[in-house]
Amino acid sequence: MPTLTRLLLIVAAIGLAIYAAMAALVYLVQPVPQPMEVDVPLPQLRETQAPAAPPTAPVPAPGTSP
């Protein structure tokens, strides 16, 4: 058997084994939902923040002509 054919068969067998393992995880493992809380830190507001610059040109509403 040529070396390239042997290599391709080995790579295909490994890929098939990985695919079969993933399919088994999908069908056989049932997730257990649990409540979860995550504290998200808010950024500290500064006293001296510059106001945001207004947009340069107004954007027309969809379906209207300028």
N, CA, C and O atoms as a GROMACS GRO file, in nm:
protein
  264
    1MET      N    1   0.086  -0.117   0.000
    1MET     CA    2   0.000   0.000   0.000
    1MET      C    3   0.091   0.124   0.000
    1MET      O    4   0.180   0.136   0.083
    2PRO      N    5   0.068   0.215  -0.091
    2PRO     CA    6   0.152   0.334  -0.097
    2PRO      C    7   0.141   0.417   0.032
    2PRO      O    8   0.042   0.411   0.104
    3THR      N    9   0.245   0.494   0.057
    3THR     CA   10   0.254   0.571   0.180
    3THR      C   11   0.145   0.678   0.188
    3THR      O   12   0.088   0.700   0.295
    4LEU      N   13   0.116   0.745   0.077
    4LEU     CA   14   0.014   0.851   0.078
    4LEU      C   15  -0.124   0.794   0.110
    4LEU      O   16  -0.198   0.853   0.187
    5THR      N   17  -0.157   0.680   0.053
    5THR     CA   18  -0.286   0.617   0.079
    5THR      C   19  -0.296   0.578   0.226
    5THR      O   20  -0.400   0.597   0.288
    6ARG      N   21  -0.190   0.522   0.280
    6ARG     CA   22  -0.188   0.482   0.420
    6ARG      C   23  -0.207   0.606   0.510
    6ARG      O   24  -0.283   0.602   0.607
    7LEU      N   25  -0.137   0.714   0.479
    7LEU     CA   26  -0.149   0.838   0.556
    7LEU      C   27  -0.292   0.891   0.552
    7LEU      O   28  -0.347   0.929   0.655
    8LEU      N   29  -0.352   0.895   0.433
    8LEU     CA   30  -0.488   0.946   0.420
    8LEU      C   31  -0.588   0.858   0.494
    8LEU      O   32  -0.683   0.910   0.553
    9LEU      N   33  -0.569   0.727   0.493
    9LEU     CA   34  -0.658   0.638   0.567
    9LEU      C   35  -0.645   0.659   0.718
    9LEU      O   36  -0.745   0.655   0.790
   10ILE      N   37  -0.524   0.680   0.766
   10ILE     CA   38  -0.504   0.704   0.909
   10ILE      C   39  -0.566   0.836   0.950
   10ILE      O   40  -0.633   0.844   1.054
   11VAL      N   41  -0.546   0.941   0.870
   11VAL     CA   42  -0.605   1.072   0.901
   11VAL      C   43  -0.758   1.063   0.898
   11VAL      O   44  -0.825   1.121   0.984
   12ALA      N   45  -0.813   0.991   0.800
   12ALA     CA   46  -0.958   0.974   0.792
   12ALA      C   47  -1.012   0.896   0.911
   12ALA      O   48  -1.118   0.929   0.964
   13ALA      N   49  -0.940   0.794   0.956
   13ALA     CA   50  -0.984   0.716   1.072
   13ALA      C   51  -0.981   0.800   1.199
   13ALA      O   52  -1.073   0.790   1.281
   14ILE      N   53  -0.879   0.882   1.216
   14ILE     CA   54  -0.872   0.970   1.333
   14ILE      C   55  -0.985   1.073   1.329
   14ILE      O   56  -1.049   1.099   1.431
   15GLY      N   57  -1.011   1.130   1.211
   15GLY     CA   58  -1.120   1.226   1.196
   15GLY      C   59  -1.255   1.162   1.225
   15GLY      O   60  -1.341   1.223   1.290
   16LEU      N   61  -1.275   1.041   1.178
   16LEU     CA   62  -1.400   0.969   1.203
   16LEU      C   63  -1.417   0.940   1.353
   16LEU      O   64  -1.528   0.949   1.406
   17ALA      N   65  -1.308   0.904   1.420
   17ALA     CA   66  -1.316   0.878   1.564
   17ALA      C   67  -1.351   1.005   1.641
   17ALA      O   68  -1.430   1.000   1.735
   18ILE      N   69  -1.293   1.117   1.603
   18ILE     CA   70  -1.324   1.245   1.669
   18ILE      C   71  -1.470   1.282   1.644
   18ILE      O   72  -1.540   1.324   1.736
   19TYR      N   73  -1.517   1.267   1.520
   19TYR     CA   74  -1.656   1.297   1.486
   19TYR      C   75  -1.752   1.207   1.564
   19TYR      O   76  -1.856   1.254   1.611
   20ALA      N   77  -1.718   1.080   1.576
   20ALA     CA   78  -1.804   0.986   1.650
   20ALA      C   79  -1.807   1.023   1.799
   20ALA      O   80  -1.912   1.011   1.862
   21ALA      N   81  -1.695   1.067   1.854
   21ALA     CA   82  -1.692   1.107   1.995
   21ALA      C   83  -1.779   1.231   2.017
   21ALA      O   84  -1.850   1.240   2.117
   22MET      N   85  -1.773   1.326   1.924
   22MET     CA   86  -1.856   1.447   1.938
   22MET      C   87  -2.003   1.412   1.925
   22MET      O   88  -2.086   1.465   2.000
   23ALA      N   89  -2.038   1.324   1.832
   23ALA     CA   90  -2.177   1.283   1.817
   23ALA      C   91  -2.227   1.210   1.942
   23ALA      O   92  -2.341   1.229   1.983
   24ALA      N   93  -2.142   1.128   2.001
   24ALA     CA   94  -2.180   1.058   2.124
   24ALA      C   95  -2.205   1.158   2.237
   24ALA      O   96  -2.299   1.141   2.315
   25LEU      N   97  -2.122   1.262   2.246
   25LEU     CA   98  -2.143   1.364   2.349
   25LEU      C   99  -2.276   1.437   2.328
   25LEU      O  100  -2.345   1.469   2.425
   26VAL      N  101  -2.310   1.463   2.203
   26VAL     CA  102  -2.435   1.535   2.174
   26VAL      C  103  -2.556   1.451   2.214
   26VAL      O  104  -2.650   1.502   2.273
   27TYR      N  105  -2.553   1.324   2.182
   27TYR     CA  106  -2.670   1.239   2.204
   27TYR      C  107  -2.679   1.181   2.345
   27TYR      O  108  -2.789   1.156   2.393
   28LEU      N  109  -2.567   1.159   2.410
   28LEU     CA  110  -2.570   1.086   2.537
   28LEU      C  111  -2.559   1.174   2.661
   28LEU      O  112  -2.605   1.132   2.768
   29VAL      N  113  -2.501   1.293   2.652
   29VAL     CA  114  -2.480   1.377   2.770
   29VAL      C  115  -2.594   1.478   2.780
   29VAL      O  116  -2.621   1.552   2.686
   30GLN      N  117  -2.660   1.481   2.895
   30GLN     CA  118  -2.768   1.576   2.920
   30GLN      C  119  -2.715   1.689   3.010
   30GLN      O  120  -2.666   1.662   3.119
   31PRO      N  121  -2.724   1.813   2.966
   31PRO     CA  122  -2.675   1.923   3.049
   31PRO      C  123  -2.765   1.945   3.169
   31PRO      O  124  -2.886   1.921   3.163
   32VAL      N  125  -2.706   1.992   3.278
   32VAL     CA  126  -2.781   2.021   3.400
   32VAL      C  127  -2.783   2.173   3.416
   32VAL      O  128  -2.681   2.234   3.447
   33PRO      N  129  -2.901   2.236   3.395
   33PRO     CA  130  -2.906   2.382   3.410
   33PRO      C  131  -2.890   2.422   3.556
   33PRO      O  132  -2.948   2.360   3.645
   34GLN      N  133  -2.811   2.526   3.581
   34GLN     CA  134  -2.788   2.576   3.715
   34GLN      C  135  -2.797   2.728   3.710
   34GLN      O  136  -2.754   2.790   3.613
   35PRO      N  137  -2.853   2.789   3.816
   35PRO     CA  138  -2.855   2.935   3.818
   35PRO      C  139  -2.712   2.989   3.832
   35PRO      O  140  -2.626   2.927   3.894
   36MET      N  141  -2.691   3.105   3.772
   36MET     CA  142  -2.556   3.161   3.770
   36MET      C  143  -2.564   3.312   3.786
   36MET      O  144  -2.647   3.377   3.723
   37GLU      N  145  -2.478   3.366   3.869
   37GLU     CA  146  -2.470   3.511   3.887
   37GLU      C  147  -2.327   3.554   3.858
   37GLU      O  148  -2.231   3.492   3.904
   38VAL      N  149  -2.316   3.662   3.782
   38VAL     CA  150  -2.185   3.716   3.750
   38VAL      C  151  -2.187   3.863   3.785
   38VAL      O  152  -2.270   3.938   3.734
   39ASP      N  153  -2.095   3.906   3.870
   39ASP     CA  154  -2.083   4.048   3.902
   39ASP      C  155  -2.001   4.116   3.794
   39ASP      O  156  -1.886   4.080   3.769
   40VAL      N  157  -2.063   4.216   3.731
   40VAL     CA  158  -1.995   4.291   3.625
   40VAL      C  159  -1.958   4.426   3.684
   40VAL      O  160  -2.048   4.504   3.718
   41PRO      N  161  -1.830   4.457   3.696
   41PRO     CA  162  -1.792   4.586   3.753
   41PRO      C  163  -1.822   4.700   3.655
   41PRO      O  164  -1.787   4.693   3.537
   42LEU      N  165  -1.887   4.803   3.705
   42LEU     CA  166  -1.916   4.920   3.622
   42LEU      C  167  -1.797   5.014   3.627
   42LEU      O  168  -1.733   5.027   3.731
   43PRO      N  169  -1.768   5.080   3.516
   43PRO     CA  170  -1.655   5.174   3.518
   43PRO      C  171  -1.690   5.294   3.606
   43PRO      O  172  -1.805   5.337   3.611
   44GLN      N  173  -1.591   5.347   3.672
   44GLN     CA  174  -1.611   5.464   3.757
   44GLN      C  175  -1.637   5.586   3.668
   44GLN      O  176  -1.564   5.610   3.572
   45LEU      N  177  -1.741   5.662   3.702
   45LEU     CA  178  -1.773   5.781   3.625
   45LEU      C  179  -1.682   5.894   3.669
   45LEU      O  180  -1.661   5.914   3.788
   46ARG      N  181  -1.629   5.965   3.575
   46ARG     CA  182  -1.542   6.079   3.606
   46ARG      C  183  -1.628   6.205   3.615
   46ARG      O  184  -1.731   6.216   3.550
   47GLU      N  185  -1.583   6.298   3.696
   47GLU     CA  186  -1.655   6.424   3.712
   47GLU      C  187  -1.636   6.514   3.589
   47GLU      O  188  -1.727   6.589   3.554
   48THR      N  189  -1.522   6.508   3.525
   48THR     CA  190  -1.492   6.597   3.413
   48THR      C  191  -1.483   6.516   3.284
   48THR      O  192  -1.374   6.490   3.233
   49GLN      N  193  -1.598   6.477   3.231
   49GLN     CA  194  -1.601   6.408   3.104
   49GLN      C  195  -1.645   6.508   2.997
   49GLN      O  196  -1.737   6.587   3.017
   50ALA      N  197  -1.578   6.502   2.884
   50ALA     CA  198  -1.614   6.590   2.773
   50ALA      C  199  -1.742   6.537   2.708
   50ALA      O  200  -1.759   6.416   2.696
   51PRO      N  201  -1.833   6.627   2.668
   51PRO     CA  202  -1.955   6.580   2.602
   51PRO      C  203  -1.922   6.518   2.466
   51PRO      O  204  -1.824   6.555   2.402
   52ALA      N  205  -2.005   6.426   2.426
   52ALA     CA  206  -1.985   6.359   2.297
   52ALA      C  207  -2.014   6.456   2.184
   52ALA      O  208  -2.106   6.537   2.193
   53ALA      N  209  -1.936   6.446   2.078
   53ALA     CA  210  -1.955   6.534   1.963
   53ALA      C  211  -2.079   6.490   1.886
   53ALA      O  212  -2.102   6.370   1.870
   54PRO      N  213  -2.160   6.585   1.837
   54PRO     CA  214  -2.279   6.547   1.759
   54PRO      C  215  -2.236   6.490   1.624
   54PRO      O  216  -2.126   6.520   1.577
   55PRO      N  217  -2.320   6.409   1.563
   55PRO     CA  218  -2.285   6.354   1.431
   55PRO      C  219  -2.276   6.465   1.328
   55PRO      O  220  -2.342   6.568   1.340
   56THR      N  221  -2.194   6.445   1.227
   56THR     CA  222  -2.171   6.549   1.127
   56THR      C  223  -2.289   6.568   1.033
   56THR      O  224  -2.319   6.680   0.994
   57ALA      N  225  -2.357   6.461   0.996
   57ALA     CA  226  -2.471   6.474   0.906
   57ALA      C  227  -2.583   6.383   0.957
   57ALA      O  228  -2.558   6.270   0.999
   58PRO      N  229  -2.708   6.432   0.953
   58PRO     CA  230  -2.818   6.345   0.997
   58PRO      C  231  -2.839   6.230   0.900
   58PRO      O  232  -2.820   6.245   0.779
   59VAL      N  233  -2.877   6.118   0.953
   59VAL     CA  234  -2.902   6.000   0.871
   59VAL      C  235  -3.050   5.995   0.840
   59VAL      O  236  -3.133   5.992   0.931
   60PRO      N  237  -3.087   5.993   0.710
   60PRO     CA  238  -3.231   5.989   0.675
   60PRO      C  239  -3.292   5.856   0.714
   60PRO      O  240  -3.224   5.752   0.715
   61ALA      N  241  -3.420   5.859   0.745
   61ALA     CA  242  -3.492   5.738   0.780
   61ALA      C  243  -3.508   5.650   0.656
   61ALA      O  244  -3.517   5.702   0.545
   62PRO      N  245  -3.511   5.518   0.673
   62PRO     CA  246  -3.528   5.430   0.556
   62PRO      C  247  -3.663   5.456   0.488
   62PRO      O  248  -3.764   5.477   0.555
   63GLY      N  249  -3.662   5.455   0.358
   63GLY     CA  250  -3.784   5.473   0.283
   63GLY      C  251  -3.820   5.618   0.254
   63GLY      O  252  -3.921   5.644   0.189
   64THR      N  253  -3.740   5.713   0.302
   64THR     CA  254  -3.765   5.854   0.274
   64THR      C  255  -3.659   5.905   0.180
   64THR      O  256  -3.545   5.857   0.181
   65SER      N  257  -3.696   6.003   0.100
   65SER     CA  258  -3.598   6.063   0.009
   65SER      C  259  -3.548   6.192   0.069
   65SER      O  260  -3.625   6.264   0.133
   66PRO      N  261  -3.422   6.225   0.050
   66PRO     CA  262  -3.365   6.346   0.110
   66PRO      C  263  -3.415   6.474   0.046
   66PRO      O  264  -3.375   6.583   0.087
   0.00000   0.00000   0.00000
